[in-house]
């Protein structure tokens, strides 16, 4: 639970928003050009401007129509022999093909554009085209090659006095370093780019750079700083009517909230991002958001529903030709099949993911895949082989600065050592994971790690320490559960964490044996009643089955009153924990009230009078 799937943050990594340098404005005509050529060029310029208006609409259909117009203008520029404008038109066509996911076609047009702009002596256009080569190679996953092109372009843009092109290239260099895991280096380039975009009035470029800075802070485990930058980017994108950038930023905000355990907020942001990506025909963004929604359903135990989202996402990413996104969706598919027990299928997807992530230079995706393969070997009892995969994954996570991913793998290594019987070694890795998961604000990993620590301490005979850890873990998952608005998803999620409650009750009974007068038996009974009452109420609600036929109206009324009271408490708790400044005392009081109502519900005659039918779904514990 919690770690086998990978979020696509502006890519599972969506990764970053990239900027393609727009073509340089059409050059003035030479005085000696013949009248016929002038007329032809004027017609070409008009058609070119029509293409630009289509391009600015930002939809896939408009992009395709723009290409037709650019081709018409190109033909006329060729007739007049205007090489400078031919270069601009060819660059524009390459731009649009790249945005449509057809990178090889984009390269073909850029290769035609570059020698023409060089022959025309247009340094600004040369810098632009070289930078755009870098953009395409970055989309293809060839990060080092992309970096070479960007760094060739940068001094050319500066020499030409093109501050807008310089800012875009600085941002794209930052993007490349971020993808390579060199986050601080990325921030340095973004910080150079941001004042330039503001100086030239490029508000779209400013929104993109703010979004990318947000992504780096998210990767570094600084969610609040990430949200500050994302919200500034979102505000600018909305002012500009840039729906593509708005969709990207909404997706990234959702990822931060999901990492923070704010599942409902995350779903709301994903649900706002998805229609925007569809409206503008951005298949890569749509694929990313669908995969991230799938991850939510997977974490909540709804594996089949998750698979549906992943398959839709994979199909879109294949069409868009983004190998890094494909790699990460394949990770998620592998994880879902692994959880369903279809190990061969899971490994098949992991091997495909490994191939794509390595081809794309996506070391974060590669590390996640290796970690997940390690989990498969661990589950199969081959601990030593699992540790080899974990060690390689840990090295890559640390190299890329992915602290949340590092916490996950440290936790996995701890679990492997726990199963090997090396309790003290397990605790060392759990302790490292706990520090990191708290530092980056990832409550999901923190809960699992505390559970592992409790198990290790129990086996070492440190029962009093173990009880503190498991209670802290259960407090986290209870908090996460109340942030899920859907009754069905809360029920599904609750079934995935039954092991925590069973462990807790068992540990309380062990403590009762050693300290029979300390009241641990009563505490164990109360915990058992709470868990059973909640499971019964939620399963009955999920089943939507009328099993109350023949029951007295008094009992039904009593049950309905208790359920209403519990629902009211639950709604109030969600409001409290979702507020910007939650009142912890009020939350704890509500928890006590919920506990009492659960106990009362479990003690009603209803549970004795109504047999739970065999058709009711039963919890499916899944750690």
C-alpha positions in Angstrom: 0.0 0.0 0.0 1.0 3.6 -0.6 4.3 3.1 -2.5 4.0 0.7 -5.4 2.5 3.2 -7.8 4.1 6.3 -9.0 2.5 9.7 -9.3 3.0 11.7 -12.5 3.9 15.1 -11.3 4.2 16.9 -14.4 5.4 13.1 -14.8 4.7 10.1 -12.7 7.4 12.6 -13.8 4.1 15.4 -15.9 6.7 16.4 -15.6 7.9 19.8 -16.3 6.3 22.3 -18.6 8.7 22.9 -21.4 8.8 26.0 -23.6 9.2 25.8 -27.3 10.7 29.0 -28.6 8.2 30.5 -31.0 9.3 31.5 -34.5 10.9 34.9 -34.9 8.6 37.5 -36.3 8.7 37.9 -40.1 11.6 40.0 -41.4 11.1 43.2 -43.3 11.3 42.9 -47.1 14.3 44.2 -49.1 13.6 47.3 -51.0 14.7 45.7 -54.3 12.1 42.8 -54.2 10.0 42.8 -57.2 6.3 43.8 -57.0 5.1 40.3 -57.8 7.3 38.9 -55.1 6.0 41.5 -52.7 2.4 40.6 -53.4 3.2 36.9 -53.1 5.0 37.5 -49.8 2.1 39.7 -48.5 -0.3 36.8 -49.3 2.1 34.4 -47.5 2.3 36.7 -44.5 -1.5 36.8 -44.2 -1.8 33.0 -44.4 1.0 32.7 -41.9 -0.9 35.0 -39.5 -4.0 32.9 -39.9 -1.9 29.9 -39.0 -0.7 31.7 -35.9 -4.2 32.4 -34.7 -5.1 28.7 -35.1 -1.9 27.8 -33.2 -2.9 30.1 -30.3 -6.2 28.2 -29.8 -4.1 25.4 -28.4 -6.3 22.4 -29.4 -5.2 19.4 -31.4 -7.7 20.2 -34.1 -6.5 23.8 -34.4 -2.8 22.6 -34.4 -3.6 20.3 -37.4 -5.4 23.2 -39.2 -2.4 25.5 -38.4 0.0 23.0 -40.1 -2.0 23.2 -43.3 -1.9 27.0 -43.2 1.9 27.1 -42.4 2.5 24.8 -45.4 0.5 27.1 -47.7 2.6 30.1 -46.5 5.8 28.0 -46.9 5.0 27.2 -50.5 4.6 30.9 -51.3 7.8 31.9 -49.5 9.6 29.3 -51.6 8.2 30.8 -54.7 9.6 34.2 -53.8 13.0 32.7 -52.6 12.6 34.3 -49.1 14.9 31.9 -47.2 14.5 33.7 -43.9 10.7 33.4 -43.9 11.0 29.8 -45.1 13.1 29.1 -42.0 10.4 30.7 -39.8 7.6 28.7 -41.4 9.5 25.4 -41.2 10.3 26.1 -37.5 6.7 26.7 -36.8 5.6 23.5 -38.5 8.2 21.6 -36.4 6.9 23.3 -33.3 3.3 22.1 -33.9 4.3 18.6 -34.8 6.3 18.3 -31.5 3.3 19.6 -29.6 1.2 16.9 -31.3 3.6 14.3 -30.1 5.2 13.6 -33.6 8.8 14.2 -32.7 10.4 12.7 -35.7 8.4 14.9 -38.0 9.3 17.9 -35.8 13.0 17.0 -36.3 12.6 16.7 -40.0 11.2 20.3 -40.3 13.8 21.7 -37.9 16.6 20.2 -39.9 15.2 22.0 -43.0 14.8 25.3 -41.0 18.3 25.6 -39.5 20.5 25.8 -42.6 18.1 28.4 -44.1 18.3 30.7 -41.0 22.1 30.2 -40.9 22.3 31.2 -44.6 20.2 34.3 -44.0 22.5 35.3 -41.1 19.6 35.5 -38.7 21.3 34.8 -35.4 18.1 35.1 -33.4 16.3 32.5 -35.5 19.4 30.2 -35.4 19.4 30.3 -31.6 15.6 29.7 -31.6 15.9 26.6 -33.9 18.8 25.1 -32.0 16.9 25.5 -28.7 13.9 23.8 -30.3 16.0 20.9 -31.2 16.8 20.6 -27.5 13.1 20.7 -26.7 12.3 17.8 -29.1 15.2 15.7 -27.8 14.0 16.3 -24.2 10.6 15.1 -25.2 12.2 12.0 -26.7 14.0 11.4 -23.4 17.5 12.1 -24.7 18.3 14.5 -21.9 22.1 14.9 -22.4 21.6 15.6 -26.1 18.9 18.1 -25.2 21.2 19.8 -22.8 23.9 20.1 -25.5 21.5 21.9 -27.9 20.2 24.2 -25.1 23.7 25.2 -24.1 24.6 25.9 -27.8 21.5 28.1 -28.1 22.0 30.2 -24.9 25.1 32.2 -25.9 23.6 32.8 -29.4 20.4 34.2 -27.9 22.5 36.5 -25.6 24.6 37.6 -28.5 21.5 38.4 -30.5 20.0 40.4 -27.6 17.1 38.1 -27.5 16.1 38.2 -23.9 12.9 36.3 -24.4 14.7 33.5 -26.2 17.4 33.5 -23.5 14.7 33.2 -20.7 13.0 30.3 -22.5 16.3 28.5 -23.0 17.3 29.0 -19.3 14.0 27.5 -18.3 14.5 24.5 -20.6 18.0 23.9 -19.2 16.5 24.0 -15.8 13.9 21.4 -16.9 16.6 19.1 -18.2 18.7 19.3 -15.0 15.5 18.6 -13.0 14.8 15.5 -15.1 18.4 14.4 -14.5 17.8 14.8 -10.7 20.0 17.8 -10.3 17.4 19.9 -8.5 19.6 22.7 -7.1 21.2 23.2 -10.5 17.7 23.4 -12.0 16.6 26.0 -9.5 19.7 28.2 -10.4 18.6 28.3 -14.0 14.9 28.9 -13.2 16.0 31.8 -11.0 17.9 33.3 -13.8 15.0 32.9 -16.2 12.2 34.3 -14.0 13.4 38.0 -13.9 14.0 37.9 -17.6 10.5 36.7 -18.4 9.1 39.5 -16.2 11.4 42.1 -17.8 10.2 41.2 -21.3 6.5 41.0 -20.2 6.3 37.2 -21.0 3.6 36.4 -18.5 3.1 32.9 -20.0 6.8 32.2 -19.6 6.6 33.5 -16.1 3.7 31.1 -15.3 5.6 28.1 -16.8 8.8 28.9 -14.8 6.8 29.3 -11.6 5.2 25.9 -12.2 8.6 24.3 -12.8 10.0 25.9 -9.6 7.0 24.4 -7.8 7.8 21.0 -9.2 11.4 21.1 -8.0 10.2 22.0 -4.5 7.7 19.2 -4.6 10.4 16.8 -5.6 12.6 18.1 -2.7 9.8 17.4 -0.2 8.9 21.0 0.4 5.1 20.9 -0.3 4.1 24.3 1.0 6.8 26.1 -1.0 5.7 24.1 -4.0 2.1 25.1 -3.5 3.0 28.8 -3.2 4.7 28.7 -6.6 2.0 26.6 -8.2 -0.8 28.9 -7.0 1.1 31.9 -8.5 1.4 30.0 -11.8 -2.2 29.1 -11.7 -3.4 32.6 -11.2 -1.3 33.8 -14.2 -2.5 31.0 -16.4 -6.1 31.8 -15.7 -5.6 35.5 -16.4 -4.0 34.6 -19.7 -6.7 32.1 -20.6 -3.9 29.5 -21.1 -5.9 26.3 -20.4 -3.0 23.9 -21.2 -0.8 25.5 -18.5 -3.7 25.7 -16.1 -4.4 22.0 -16.6 -0.8 21.1 -15.9 -0.6 23.2 -12.8 -3.9 21.9 -11.4 -2.5 18.3 -11.9 0.6 19.3 -10.0 -1.3 20.9 -7.1 -3.3 17.7 -6.9 -0.1 15.6 -6.6 1.0 17.7 -3.7 -2.3 17.3 -1.8 -2.2 13.6 -2.5 1.3 13.3 -1.0 0.0 15.2 2.0 -2.8 12.7 2.4 -5.5 15.1 1.3 -7.2 12.6 -1.0 -10.4 14.5 -1.5 -8.6 17.7 -2.4 -6.4 15.9 -4.8 -9.4 14.3 -6.6 -11.0 17.7 -6.9 -7.9 19.2 -8.5 -7.5 16.2 -10.9 -11.2 16.5 -11.8 -10.6 20.2 -12.7 -7.5 19.4 -14.7 -8.9 16.6 -16.8 -11.6 18.4 -18.8 -9.2 21.3 -19.5 -6.6 18.9 -21.0 -9.3 17.2 -23.1 -10.6 20.6 -24.3 -7.3 21.6 -25.7 -6.4 18.2 -27.0 -3.3 17.8 -24.8 -3.0 14.0 -24.8 0.1 13.9 -22.6 -1.5 16.0 -19.8 -4.7 13.9 -20.1 -2.7 10.7 -19.8 -0.9 12.0 -16.7 -4.1 13.0 -14.9 -5.9 9.8 -15.7 -2.9 7.8 -14.4 -2.9 9.9 -11.2 -6.6 9.3 -10.6 -5.9 5.6 -11.1 -3.3 5.8 -8.4 -5.8 7.2 -6.0 -8.2 4.3 -6.6 -5.3 1.9 -6.3 -4.2 3.3 -2.9 -7.8 3.0 -1.8 -8.0 -0.7 -2.7 -10.1 -0.3 -5.9 -7.6 -2.1 -8.2 -10.0 -2.9 -11.0 -11.1 0.7 -11.3 -7.4 1.8 -11.1 -6.6 -0.5 -14.0 -9.3 1.1 -16.2 -7.7 4.5 -15.7 -4.2 3.2 -16.3 -5.2 1.5 -19.6 -6.9 4.7 -20.8 -3.8 6.6 -19.8 -1.4 4.2 -21.5 -3.2 4.4 -24.8 -3.1 8.2 -24.8 0.6 8.3 -23.8 1.4 5.9 -26.6 -0.4 8.2 -29.1 1.5 11.2 -27.7 4.8 9.4 -27.9 6.1 10.5 -24.5 8.3 7.6 -23.3 8.8 8.9 -19.8 5.1 9.1 -19.2 4.6 5.7 -20.7 7.3 4.3 -18.4 5.6 5.6 -15.3 2.1 4.4 -16.4 3.6 0.9 -17.0 5.0 1.1 -13.4 1.4 1.7 -12.2 0.0 -1.1 -14.2 2.6 -3.5 -12.9 1.9 -2.4 -9.3 -1.9 -3.0 -9.8 -1.4 -6.5 -11.2 1.1 -7.2 -8.4 -1.5 -6.3 -5.8 -4.0 -8.5 -7.6 -1.6 -11.4 -7.4 -0.8 -11.6 -11.1 2.9 -11.6 -10.7 3.9 -12.6 -14.2 1.9 -9.9 -15.7 3.3 -7.4 -13.2 6.9 -8.3 -14.1 6.1 -8.0 -17.8 4.9 -4.4 -17.3 7.9 -3.7 -15.0 10.4 -4.9 -17.6 8.7 -2.7 -20.2 8.8 0.2 -17.8 12.5 -0.3 -17.1 13.2 -0.2 -20.8 11.3 3.0 -21.4 12.6 4.8 -18.3 16.2 4.0 -19.1 15.7 5.0 -22.8 14.2 8.3 -21.5 16.9 8.8 -19.0 14.2 8.8 -16.3 16.2 7.7 -13.2 13.3 8.3 -10.8 11.0 6.1 -12.9 13.8 3.5 -13.1 14.3 3.5 -9.3 10.6 3.1 -8.7 10.5 0.1 -11.1 13.5 -1.5 -9.4 12.0 -1.0 -6.0 8.7 -2.6 -7.1 10.5 -5.6 -8.6 12.3 -5.9 -5.3 8.9 -6.0 -3.5 7.9 -8.9 -5.8 11.0 -10.9 -4.8 10.5 -10.0 -1.2 6.9 -11.2 -1.3 8.1 -14.4 -2.9 10.5 -15.0 0.0 13.7 -14.2 -1.9 14.9 -11.5 0.5 18.5 -11.3 -0.7 17.5 -10.8 -4.3 15.0 -8.2 -3.1 17.7 -6.3 -1.2 19.8 -6.1 -4.4 17.0 -4.3 -6.2 16.3 -2.1 -3.2 19.9 -1.0 -2.9 20.1 0.0 -6.6 16.8 1.8 -6.4 18.0 3.6 -3.2 21.1 4.8 -4.9 19.1 6.3 -7.8 16.5 7.9 -5.5 19.3 9.6 -3.6 21.1 10.7 -6.8 17.9 12.3 -8.1 17.0 14.1 -4.8 13.7 12.2 -4.5 13.4 12.2 -0.7 9.8 10.8 -0.7 11.0 8.0 -2.9 14.0 7.4 -0.7 11.8 7.1 2.4 9.7 4.5 0.6 12.7 2.4 -0.3 14.2 2.6 3.2 10.9 1.4 4.5 10.9 -1.5 2.0 14.4 -2.5 3.1 13.3 -2.4 6.7 10.4 -4.7 5.9 12.8 -7.1 4.1 15.2 -7.2 7.1 12.1 -7.7 9.4 11.1 -10.8 7.5 14.7 -12.0 7.6 14.5 -11.9 11.4 17.1 -9.1 11.6 15.0 -6.8 13.8 17.6 -4.3 14.9 18.7 -3.8 11.3 15.1 -3.4 10.3 14.6 -0.7 12.9 17.6 1.3 11.6 16.1 1.5 8.1 12.6 2.2 9.5 14.1 5.1 11.6 15.7 6.6 8.5 12.5 6.3 6.6 10.5 7.9 9.4 12.7 11.0 9.5 12.4 11.5 5.8 8.7 10.8 5.5 8.0 13.3 8.2 10.4 15.8 6.6 8.6 15.7 3.2 5.1 15.5 4.8 4.2 12.0 3.4 1.8 10.6 6.0 1.1 7.4 4.0 4.7 6.3 4.1 4.9 7.4 7.7 2.0 5.2 8.7 3.4 2.1 7.1 6.9 2.8 8.6 5.4 3.1 12.1 3.6 -0.2 11.6 6.9 -1.8 10.6 8.7 -0.3 13.6 5.9 -1.5 15.9 6.3 -5.1 14.6 10.1 -5.0 15.0 9.8 -3.7 18.6 7.2 -6.3 19.5 9.5 -9.1 18.3 12.3 -7.6 20.3 10.0 -7.6 23.4 9.7 -3.8 23.5 5.9 -4.0 23.8 5.4 -0.5 25.4 7.4 1.1 22.6 5.5 -0.9 20.0 2.1 0.2 21.3 3.1 3.8 20.9 4.2 3.3 17.3 1.1 1.4 16.2 -1.2 3.9 17.9 0.6 6.7 16.0 0.2 4.7 12.8 -3.5 4.1 13.3 -4.1 7.8 14.2 -2.6 8.7 10.8 -4.7 6.3 8.8 -7.8 7.4 10.7 -7.0 10.9 9.7 -6.4 9.9 6.1 -9.7 8.0 6.0 -11.8 11.0 7.2 -10.4 13.0 4.3 -12.2 10.7 1.8 -15.6 12.1 1.0 -17.0 9.0 -0.8 -18.6 6.3 1.5 -17.6 3.6 -0.9 -14.0 4.7 -1.2 -13.8 5.1 2.6 -15.0 1.5 2.9 -12.5 0.3 0.4 -9.7 2.1 2.1 -10.7 0.8 5.5 -10.4 -2.8 4.2 -6.8 -2.2 3.1 -5.7 -1.3 6.7 -7.4 -4.0 8.7 -4.0 -5.6 9.5 -3.1 -2.5 11.5 -6.1 -2.9 13.8 -5.6 -6.7 14.1 -2.0 -6.1 15.1 -3.0 -3.4 17.6 -5.6 -5.7 19.3 -3.1 -8.6 19.4 -0.4 -6.4 20.9 -2.8 -5.1 23.6 -3.6 -8.6 24.5 0.1 -9.5 24.8 0.5 -6.5 27.1 -2.5 -7.7 29.1 -0.7 -11.0 29.8 2.3 -9.2 31.1 0.4 -6.5 32.9 -3.1 -7.9 33.7 -4.1 -5.1 36.0 -3.3 -2.2 33.5 -6.6 -2.4 31.6 -5.1 -3.4 28.3 -7.8 -6.1 27.9 -10.5 -3.4 28.1 -8.6 -1.3 25.6 -8.3 -4.3 23.2 -12.1 -4.9 23.5 -12.9 -1.3 22.8 -10.6 -1.3 19.7 -12.1 -4.5 18.5 -15.7 -3.1 18.9 -14.7 0.1 17.1 -13.2 -1.7 14.2 -16.1 -4.2 13.9 -18.8 -1.6 14.2 -17.2 0.6 11.6 -16.7 -2.3 9.2 -20.2 -3.5 9.6 -21.8 -0.1 9.1 -19.7 0.7 6.1 -20.1 -2.7 4.5 -23.9 -2.5 4.9 -23.8 0.9 3.4 -21.7 -0.3 0.5 -23.8 -3.4 -0.1 -26.9 -1.3 -0.5 -28.9 -4.4 0.4 -32.2 -4.4 2.3 -31.6 -7.0 5.1 -33.8 -5.3 7.7 -37.0 -7.0 6.7 -38.9 -8.2 9.7 -36.9 -6.2 12.2 -38.8 -4.1 14.7 -39.3 -0.4 13.9 -37.8 0.6 17.3 -34.5 -1.2 16.5 -34.4 0.2 13.0 -35.0 3.7 14.3 -32.3 3.3 16.9 -29.8 2.1 14.2 -30.8 5.0 11.9 -30.3 7.5 14.7 -26.8 6.1 15.6 -25.8 6.1 12.0 -27.0 9.7 11.5 -25.0 10.8 14.6 -21.9 9.0 13.3 -22.3 10.5 9.8 -22.6 14.0 11.4 -19.5 13.5 13.4 -17.7 12.3 10.3 -18.7 15.3 8.3 -17.7 17.7 11.1 -14.3 15.9 11.4 -13.7 16.3 7.7 -14.4 20.0 7.9 -12.1 20.4 10.9 -9.1 18.5 9.5 -9.5 20.2 6.1 -9.4 23.7 7.5 -6.2 25.8 7.2 -5.8 25.9 11.0 -7.4 22.6 12.4 -8.3 22.7 16.1 -6.6 19.5 17.3 -8.6 19.5 20.6 -11.9 19.6 18.8 -10.7 16.8 16.5 -9.8 14.6 19.4 -13.2 15.3 21.1 -15.0 14.2 17.9 -12.9 11.1 17.8 -14.0 10.2 21.3 -17.6 10.8 20.4 -17.2 8.6 17.3 -15.7 5.9 19.4 -18.7 5.9 21.8 -21.2 5.9 19.0 -19.4 3.0 17.4 -19.5 1.0 20.6 -23.2 1.8 21.1 -23.9 0.7 17.5 -22.1 -2.6 18.0 -24.1 -3.2 21.2 -27.5 -2.8 19.7 -29.8 -5.8 19.4 -29.6 -5.2 15.7 -26.3 -7.0 15.3 -27.9 -10.1 17.1 -31.2 -9.9 15.3 -29.9 -9.5 11.8 -27.5 -12.1 10.4 -25.0 -10.6 7.9 -25.7 -12.4 4.6 -23.0 -14.3 2.8 -23.3 -11.9 -0.2 -21.9 -9.0 1.8 -18.3 -8.1 0.7 -15.7 -8.9 3.3 -12.6 -6.9 4.0 -9.5 -7.8 2.0 -6.5 -6.8 4.1 -3.7 -5.6 1.9 -0.5 -4.0 3.3 
